Structures are given as structure tokens and as C-alpha cells.
């Protein structure tokens, strides 16, 4: 699925480049390798890091460089060369104890600057934007239970980076281990699950699929158990594809939520430079 966004630039405000590194915020150990095509199809998986049940080990499998940039800068609105959407990599990073989410983001930014010579800047563009609201018949989400205490990392050696096999149900959607925050895409089938997710976090995640910023206007506070599955190739399933629910249909039927669209000025992260191959580990 092509993630690049072609829009008209109304005006541009170049800010200080984000290509500089912060040496004191780095992963203890990090490996970035070109991903080999999976034997059973195109599968993307991301797990671990601060705020998850495995805070000490961050791992991406078959992740595009474009999405690595979006994760690092917490940006869903980006402009970058098309090749960055198809260049896939596996990343394994040992995260220092006590690292916050903000510190983790800087560590990942520094890793991309170091390995890919990444350089970026910000500018403002006029694009479609979205608002996440509750559907007519009300929400279908369950409030999350009490937050579990953070478990300190044990002094154990970094686990081998051999990926665990993805299990699929009879319709081709990934099967998840209950109680873990995971997002996986297998072919054109996608599934996300999070035992504790705010509506703001869900809106931010939806922005990547809708190619535009999503603002939470549900009025739902706190955290919820979120499970959502959909087909990636189409927003709405059609007889021609017959491949399951599109994202908007899944959002309404499974979570009782919907998005409304409008246009407005939005800040973009623009990639000025990136190498196609990372430097050696």
C-alpha cells in the first residue's frame, strides 16, 4: 500500500533540522538489518519498548524505513521519497532501564541519523484531517482493568532476534497472545490489539492508515481494551476484493466509532535525506 501523500503545499515554514543526534540518549545495543521477504507473504510486526510488557527490548520485523521515521518522531504526517515505503528492515534494540517514551523516541531518532544519515525538517501543508467520534449507536469498547505495575528488567542477556512465527486464523488474520499490545499486518490483513489504549492513542494510530491527522473527539476518558481487524487495501470492502471489512467499516462495527473528515493546515515532517542502506552494526 502506497503511503506517500501527494498534496498541494500552501506555504512552507522551515524549522531547525532534526538531523542532529543526542549522544547521551542511545540504545545499549542496536541492530538494523535489511529484511528478507517472509516465506508466507508480507508481514509486519512491532513489539516492546517503554510502556509495554517488554520495556527492555524493542523489535520491528519487516518495517519500512518510512514507518520507522514515523515511530521515531511520533509523526503520522510525513513527506518522503517513495523508496522509503518499500525498503524493509529488521530492528532489535536493547533499551536502558527506566527509559521513558520520550527518551525512547530520541534514541530511535539518533539510531536513524547514525545508520541512515537521516535529515528532516518541518513545514505546513493543507490536507484532509479527521475527527474520531462515537458512532450513532454508541461505543463498543470495554474499559481497561487496573494498570499493572512496571516490572523492572532483569539482568539477562539480550534474546536472540529470531522472529516468532505468525499464526493466522482461518480468514488469514494474525492471532495474538491475549493481554499484549501488538500490531501485525499479514498480506492485506491487519490486526491491532492493546489491553490499555486511550482514545488519543487510537486516533494517532488511525492517522497512519487514513494518511492524515486524526483528533480524538469521542469524549471517552481513560484507557480501553482495543481489538480491531481490517483489510489494508481498501477503506471499505467491495465485491471485487471480497477480503473482509475495510477500516471504516471495522471501526464502526467492532468499536462503535467513526471518523469525520475536513481540511485544514497540518504540520508535516519532511525527509531531506536518507541513505538506502544502513551502516554496519
Secondary structure as the mmCIF struct_conf table of DSSP 4:
data_model
#
loop_
_struct_conf.conf_type_id
_struct_conf.id
_struct_conf.beg_label_comp_id
_struct_conf.beg_label_asym_id
_struct_conf.beg_label_seq_id
_struct_conf.end_label_comp_id
_struct_conf.end_label_asym_id
_struct_conf.end_label_seq_id
BEND BEND1 UNK A 18 UNK A 18
TURN_TY1_P TURN_TY1_P1 UNK A 23 UNK A 24
BEND BEND2 UNK A 25 UNK A 25
BEND BEND3 UNK A 28 UNK A 28
STRN STRN1 UNK A 29 UNK A 34
HELX_LH_PP_P HELX_LH_PP_P1 UNK A 35 UNK A 38
TURN_TY1_P TURN_TY1_P2 UNK A 39 UNK A 40
BEND BEND4 UNK A 41 UNK A 41
STRN STRN2 UNK A 43 UNK A 47
BEND BEND5 UNK A 49 UNK A 49
TURN_TY1_P TURN_TY1_P3 UNK A 50 UNK A 51
BEND BEND6 UNK A 52 UNK A 52
TURN_TY1_P TURN_TY1_P4 UNK A 53 UNK A 56
STRN STRN3 UNK A 57 UNK A 64
HELX_RH_AL_P HELX_RH_AL_P1 UNK A 65 UNK A 73
TURN_TY1_P TURN_TY1_P5 UNK A 74 UNK A 74
BEND BEND7 UNK A 76 UNK A 76
STRN STRN4 UNK A 78 UNK A 79
TURN_TY1_P TURN_TY1_P6 UNK A 82 UNK A 82
HELX_RH_AL_P HELX_RH_AL_P2 UNK A 83 UNK A 86
STRN STRN5 UNK A 88 UNK A 94
HELX_LH_PP_P HELX_LH_PP_P2 UNK A 95 UNK A 96
TURN_TY1_P TURN_TY1_P7 UNK A 97 UNK A 98
HELX_RH_AL_P HELX_RH_AL_P3 UNK A 101 UNK A 116
STRN STRN6 UNK A 119 UNK A 134
TURN_TY1_P TURN_TY1_P8 UNK A 136 UNK A 137
STRN STRN7 UNK A 142 UNK A 143
HELX_LH_PP_P HELX_LH_PP_P3 UNK A 146 UNK A 154
BEND BEND8 UNK A 155 UNK A 155
HELX_LH_PP_P HELX_LH_PP_P4 UNK A 157 UNK A 160
HELX_LH_PP_P HELX_LH_PP_P5 UNK A 162 UNK A 167
STRN STRN8 UNK A 168 UNK A 168
TURN_TY1_P TURN_TY1_P9 UNK A 170 UNK A 171
BEND BEND9 UNK A 172 UNK A 172
HELX_LH_PP_P HELX_LH_PP_P6 UNK A 173 UNK A 173
STRN STRN9 UNK A 174 UNK A 174
HELX_LH_PP_P HELX_LH_PP_P7 UNK A 175 UNK A 175
TURN_TY1_P TURN_TY1_P10 UNK A 178 UNK A 179
BEND BEND10 UNK A 180 UNK A 180
STRN STRN10 UNK A 182 UNK A 186
TURN_TY1_P TURN_TY1_P11 UNK A 187 UNK A 188
STRN STRN11 UNK A 189 UNK A 197
HELX_RH_AL_P HELX_RH_AL_P4 UNK A 199 UNK A 210
TURN_TY1_P TURN_TY1_P12 UNK A 211 UNK A 211
BEND BEND11 UNK A 212 UNK A 212
STRN STRN12 UNK A 214 UNK A 216
BEND BEND12 UNK A 218 UNK A 218
BEND BEND13 UNK A 222 UNK A 222
STRN STRN13 UNK A 224 UNK A 231
BEND BEND14 UNK A 232 UNK A 233
BEND BEND15 UNK A 235 UNK A 236
TURN_TY1_P TURN_TY1_P13 UNK A 239 UNK A 241
BEND BEND16 UNK A 244 UNK A 244
HELX_RH_AL_P HELX_RH_AL_P5 UNK A 247 UNK A 255
BEND BEND17 UNK A 256 UNK A 256
STRN STRN14 UNK A 257 UNK A 273
BEND BEND18 UNK A 276 UNK A 277
HELX_LH_PP_P HELX_LH_PP_P8 UNK A 278 UNK A 280
#
